[in-house]
Amino acid sequence: MSKKPDWTIAAVARGILEILATIAGNLMRDVFKMIAAFAIGTGASAIACWYYDLPLVLSLLGGLIVLGVALVFVTSSIIE
């Protein structure tokens, strides 16, 4: 005798909530990785700008470059 699936409203709602929780967890993990990449790039660029007596505003450019490279590698790994 096979067991019938539980199609009650509570079971369906529980399944939807599990899917949404998984998506939210994955999204938060990826956003944290991107923020970390931006922070590391900005920090490294700030050290270089400070050493060469350049304005520290240029360090944001380094953060954006690292973020762009990280996004390229993340999207290329998803496509393959």
C-alpha positions in Angstrom: 0.0 0.0 0.0 1.5 3.3 -1.1 1.3 6.4 1.1 -0.6 9.3 -0.4 1.1 12.7 -0.4 -0.1 15.2 2.2 -1.8 18.0 0.2 -3.2 19.9 3.1 -2.9 23.6 3.3 -0.4 23.3 6.2 1.8 20.9 4.2 1.8 23.1 1.1 2.6 26.2 3.2 5.4 24.4 4.9 6.9 23.4 1.6 6.7 26.9 0.2 8.3 28.3 3.4 11.1 25.8 3.1 11.8 26.9 -0.5 11.7 30.6 0.4 14.0 30.0 3.4 16.5 28.2 1.1 16.4 31.0 -1.4 16.8 33.7 1.2 19.7 31.8 2.8 21.5 31.4 -0.5 20.9 35.0 -1.4 22.3 36.2 1.9 25.4 34.0 1.5 26.1 35.4 -1.9 25.5 39.0 -0.9 27.9 38.6 2.0 30.6 37.2 -0.4 30.2 40.2 -2.7 30.4 42.7 0.2 33.5 40.9 1.5 35.1 41.1 -2.0 34.3 44.8 -2.2 35.7 45.4 1.2 38.9 43.6 0.6 39.4 45.3 -2.8 38.7 48.7 -1.2 41.1 48.1 1.7 43.9 47.0 -0.6 43.4 50.0 -2.8 43.3 52.3 0.2 46.7 51.0 1.3 48.1 51.6 -2.2 46.5 55.1 -2.4 47.9 55.9 1.0 51.4 54.7 0.1 51.5 56.7 -3.2 49.8 59.8 -1.7 46.8 59.5 -3.9 43.3 60.6 -2.8 41.6 57.8 -0.8 38.4 58.2 -2.9 40.2 56.3 -5.6 40.2 53.2 -3.4 36.5 52.8 -4.2 37.5 52.2 -7.8 39.6 49.3 -6.6 36.7 47.8 -4.7 34.5 48.1 -7.8 37.1 46.4 -9.9 37.4 43.5 -7.5 33.6 43.3 -7.3 33.4 43.2 -11.1 36.0 40.4 -11.4 34.3 38.4 -8.6 30.9 38.8 -10.4 32.5 37.6 -13.7 33.9 34.5 -12.0 30.6 33.7 -10.2 28.5 34.1 -13.3 30.9 32.0 -15.4 30.8 29.2 -12.9 27.0 29.3 -12.9 26.8 29.1 -16.8 29.1 26.1 -17.1 
